[in-house]
Amino acid sequence: MNILWVENHDRFAKIAIKTFLAEHNVTVVPSLAAARAVLEPAVFDVVMIDYDLDDGKGDALIEEISALTPQPGIIATSSHAFGNQALMAAGAHAICGKTEFTTIRDVIAALPGQQTTIS
């Protein structure tokens, strides 16, 4: 599965990918601008988005992701409830906060249209 993760905490992302997402092709970008640069040319099955990014708030990207065809699943991955709620209000399909990241496989598998095997 191809996953785009808009996340500016590089160390957390590296550990989380190695521990929980190693079976997937994960592209990590630290900003809204970098996400926009890769969204058009590449096809992602899932986009995970942090709320607090260096160049803005993650909810600003959700409308653009929602316009993609086919639309990827969108997961809010903020470390705080306010950020995750803002991402959900903007159109994210699910939440997997950083403190609950051990459940990310289940969250991905539960997204509409995903046929992921949980290991």
C-alpha positions in Angstrom: 0.0 0.0 0.0 1.2 3.5 -0.8 0.9 5.9 2.1 1.6 9.6 2.2 2.3 10.8 5.8 2.4 14.6 6.3 4.4 14.7 9.5 7.1 17.1 10.6 8.5 15.0 13.5 11.1 13.0 11.6 12.2 10.9 14.5 8.6 9.8 15.4 7.9 9.0 11.8 11.0 6.9 11.4 10.3 4.8 14.5 6.6 4.5 13.7 7.3 3.3 10.1 9.9 0.8 11.2 7.6 -0.5 14.0 4.1 -0.4 12.5 4.2 0.3 8.8 7.2 -1.5 7.5 5.1 -3.6 5.0 3.9 -0.4 3.3 5.6 2.1 1.0 5.5 5.2 3.1 6.4 8.7 1.8 6.9 11.2 4.6 6.8 14.9 3.9 7.1 17.6 6.6 4.8 20.3 5.3 1.7 21.3 3.3 3.9 22.5 0.4 5.8 19.3 0.2 2.5 17.3 0.4 1.0 19.3 -2.5 4.2 18.7 -4.6 3.7 14.9 -4.4 -0.1 14.5 -4.3 -0.6 15.1 -8.1 2.1 12.9 -9.7 1.8 10.0 -7.3 -1.1 7.8 -6.3 -1.6 7.1 -2.5 -4.0 4.7 -1.0 -3.9 6.5 2.4 -2.9 9.9 3.5 -2.0 10.4 7.2 -2.0 14.0 8.3 -0.6 15.8 11.4 -2.4 19.0 12.4 0.5 21.2 13.5 2.9 21.6 10.5 5.7 24.1 9.9 3.8 25.9 7.2 0.2 25.7 8.4 -2.5 23.4 9.8 -3.1 20.0 8.3 -6.8 20.6 7.8 -6.0 23.0 5.0 -4.9 20.0 2.9 -8.0 17.8 3.3 -10.2 19.5 0.7 -7.5 19.0 -1.9 -7.1 15.3 -0.9 -10.8 14.8 -1.0 -10.9 16.1 -4.6 -8.5 13.4 -5.8 -9.8 10.5 -7.9 -9.7 7.9 -6.6 -9.8 9.5 -3.1 -7.4 8.0 -0.6 -8.4 7.3 2.9 -7.5 10.1 5.2 -6.3 9.6 8.8 -5.8 12.3 11.4 -2.5 11.7 13.3 -2.2 14.7 15.6 -0.8 14.3 19.1 -3.7 16.3 20.6 -7.5 15.9 20.5 -8.2 19.4 19.2 -6.0 18.8 16.1 -7.6 15.5 15.4 -11.1 16.9 15.8 -10.2 19.8 13.4 -8.9 17.3 10.8 -12.1 15.2 11.2 -14.3 18.3 10.8 -12.4 19.1 7.6 -13.1 15.6 6.2 -10.7 13.0 7.5 -12.1 9.5 7.7 -10.4 8.3 10.9 -8.2 9.3 13.8 -5.0 7.6 15.0 -3.4 9.9 17.5 0.3 9.5 18.2 -0.3 8.0 21.6 -2.6 5.3 20.0 -0.3 4.6 17.1 -0.1 0.9 18.0 -3.5 0.6 16.4 -2.6 2.2 13.1 -2.9 -1.1 11.2 -6.5 -1.5 12.5 -7.3 2.1 11.6 -6.0 1.6 8.0 -7.9 -1.7 7.6 -11.1 0.0 8.7 -11.0 2.8 6.1 -13.6 2.6 3.4 -12.3 0.7 0.4 -9.2 -0.7 2.1 -8.4 -4.4 1.7 -5.5 -4.5 4.2 -4.6 -7.7 6.0 -3.8 -7.0 9.7 -0.7 -8.7 10.8 
